[in-house]
Amino acid sequence: MAKGPMRCPKCGAVTWRWEKYCLECGQKLSFECPGCGGQWRYFYYYPYCPSCGTKTDQEYIPAVHGKRP
C-alpha cells in the first residue's frame, strides 16, 4: 500500500496513510466491519465488507471517494 497523503473525510486536512486519527479534528481514518471486525482505510468505499460480505454502514463521501461508480 502506498504511504502518501490523503484527506480527512471530516475536515479535509491532509493526513498520512499510517495515521489512525486526523491530527486536526480527531476523525478516525479507518473503518471497521460491524460483522467480522475487519478494517480498511476510510478512503476505500465498501458497501459490503471485502472479508465477510456483511453490509456496512460506511458513509459515501463524494469528496473522498469521487463520483459514485
ChimeraX commands (.cxc) that place a marker at each C-alpha (Angstrom):
marker #1 position 0.00,0.00,0.00 radius 0.5
marker #1 position 1.22,3.49,-0.81 radius 0.5
marker #1 position 2.23,5.69,2.10 radius 0.5
marker #1 position 1.35,9.07,0.57 radius 0.5
marker #1 position -1.00,11.75,1.86 radius 0.5
marker #1 position -4.80,11.57,1.96 radius 0.5
marker #1 position -7.54,13.96,3.05 radius 0.5
marker #1 position -9.55,13.58,6.23 radius 0.5
marker #1 position -13.18,12.70,5.38 radius 0.5
marker #1 position -14.47,15.08,8.07 radius 0.5
marker #1 position -12.37,18.26,7.88 radius 0.5
marker #1 position -10.35,17.81,4.65 radius 0.5
marker #1 position -6.97,18.22,6.36 radius 0.5
marker #1 position -4.04,16.44,4.72 radius 0.5
marker #1 position -3.14,13.34,6.71 radius 0.5
marker #1 position -0.80,10.42,6.13 radius 0.5
marker #1 position -1.96,6.90,5.47 radius 0.5
marker #1 position -0.25,5.47,8.55 radius 0.5
marker #1 position -2.05,7.81,10.95 radius 0.5
marker #1 position -5.01,6.27,12.77 radius 0.5
marker #1 position -6.75,9.60,13.53 radius 0.5
marker #1 position -6.75,13.04,11.89 radius 0.5
marker #1 position -4.38,15.36,13.72 radius 0.5
marker #1 position -6.68,18.35,13.08 radius 0.5
marker #1 position -10.13,17.07,14.13 radius 0.5
marker #1 position -9.62,13.60,15.62 radius 0.5
marker #1 position -11.68,11.74,12.97 radius 0.5
marker #1 position -10.89,8.01,12.85 radius 0.5
marker #1 position -9.22,7.27,9.48 radius 0.5
marker #1 position -10.12,3.60,9.24 radius 0.5
marker #1 position -13.43,1.81,9.04 radius 0.5
marker #1 position -14.38,-1.38,10.88 radius 0.5
marker #1 position -16.79,-4.05,9.66 radius 0.5
marker #1 position -19.74,-4.47,12.04 radius 0.5
marker #1 position -19.77,-8.21,11.31 radius 0.5
marker #1 position -16.21,-9.55,11.44 radius 0.5
marker #1 position -14.20,-6.57,12.74 radius 0.5
marker #1 position -12.08,-6.37,9.57 radius 0.5
marker #1 position -10.60,-2.91,8.95 radius 0.5
marker #1 position -9.80,-0.80,5.91 radius 0.5
marker #1 position -8.82,2.80,5.33 radius 0.5
marker #1 position -11.65,5.30,5.07 radius 0.5
marker #1 position -10.79,6.34,1.50 radius 0.5
marker #1 position -11.82,2.87,0.25 radius 0.5
marker #1 position -15.60,2.68,-0.02 radius 0.5
marker #1 position -17.02,-0.79,0.51 radius 0.5
marker #1 position -20.81,-1.06,0.83 radius 0.5
marker #1 position -20.12,-4.72,1.75 radius 0.5
marker #1 position -17.15,-5.97,3.79 radius 0.5
marker #1 position -14.44,-7.37,1.49 radius 0.5
marker #1 position -13.67,-10.06,4.10 radius 0.5
marker #1 position -17.08,-11.43,5.10 radius 0.5
marker #1 position -19.72,-9.75,2.88 radius 0.5
marker #1 position -21.60,-8.05,5.72 radius 0.5
marker #1 position -23.40,-4.86,4.66 radius 0.5
marker #1 position -21.51,-1.92,6.12 radius 0.5
marker #1 position -22.90,1.43,7.21 radius 0.5
marker #1 position -19.92,3.30,5.76 radius 0.5
marker #1 position -20.96,6.72,4.55 radius 0.5
marker #1 position -20.27,7.53,0.90 radius 0.5
marker #1 position -18.44,10.88,0.79 radius 0.5
marker #1 position -18.00,12.24,-2.76 radius 0.5
marker #1 position -15.08,14.49,-1.75 radius 0.5
marker #1 position -13.20,11.40,-0.52 radius 0.5
marker #1 position -14.43,8.64,-2.84 radius 0.5
marker #1 position -15.06,10.62,-6.03 radius 0.5
marker #1 position -18.11,10.08,-8.21 radius 0.5
marker #1 position -20.24,7.05,-7.45 radius 0.5
marker #1 position -19.26,4.02,-9.54 radius 0.5
marker link #1:1,2 radius 0.2
marker link #1:2,3 radius 0.2
marker link #1:3,4 radius 0.2
marker link #1:4,5 radius 0.2
marker link #1:5,6 radius 0.2
marker link #1:6,7 radius 0.2
marker link #1:7,8 radius 0.2
marker link #1:8,9 radius 0.2
marker link #1:9,10 radius 0.2
marker link #1:10,11 radius 0.2
marker link #1:11,12 radius 0.2
marker link #1:12,13 radius 0.2
marker link #1:13,14 radius 0.2
marker link #1:14,15 radius 0.2
marker link #1:15,16 radius 0.2
marker link #1:16,17 radius 0.2
marker link #1:17,18 radius 0.2
marker link #1:18,19 radius 0.2
marker link #1:19,20 radius 0.2
marker link #1:20,21 radius 0.2
marker link #1:21,22 radius 0.2
marker link #1:22,23 radius 0.2
marker link #1:23,24 radius 0.2
marker link #1:24,25 radius 0.2
marker link #1:25,26 radius 0.2
marker link #1:26,27 radius 0.2
marker link #1:27,28 radius 0.2
marker link #1:28,29 radius 0.2
marker link #1:29,30 radius 0.2
marker link #1:30,31 radius 0.2
marker link #1:31,32 radius 0.2
marker link #1:32,33 radius 0.2
marker link #1:33,34 radius 0.2
marker link #1:34,35 radius 0.2
marker link #1:35,36 radius 0.2
marker link #1:36,37 radius 0.2
marker link #1:37,38 radius 0.2
marker link #1:38,39 radius 0.2
marker link #1:39,40 radius 0.2
marker link #1:40,41 radius 0.2
marker link #1:41,42 radius 0.2
marker link #1:42,43 radius 0.2
marker link #1:43,44 radius 0.2
marker link #1:44,45 radius 0.2
marker link #1:45,46 radius 0.2
marker link #1:46,47 radius 0.2
marker link #1:47,48 radius 0.2
marker link #1:48,49 radius 0.2
marker link #1:49,50 radius 0.2
marker link #1:50,51 radius 0.2
marker link #1:51,52 radius 0.2
marker link #1:52,53 radius 0.2
marker link #1:53,54 radius 0.2
marker link #1:54,55 radius 0.2
marker link #1:55,56 radius 0.2
marker link #1:56,57 radius 0.2
marker link #1:57,58 radius 0.2
marker link #1:58,59 radius 0.2
marker link #1:59,60 radius 0.2
marker link #1:60,61 radius 0.2
marker link #1:61,62 radius 0.2
marker link #1:62,63 radius 0.2
marker link #1:63,64 radius 0.2
marker link #1:64,65 radius 0.2
marker link #1:65,66 radius 0.2
marker link #1:66,67 radius 0.2
marker link #1:67,68 radius 0.2
marker link #1:68,69 radius 0.2
view
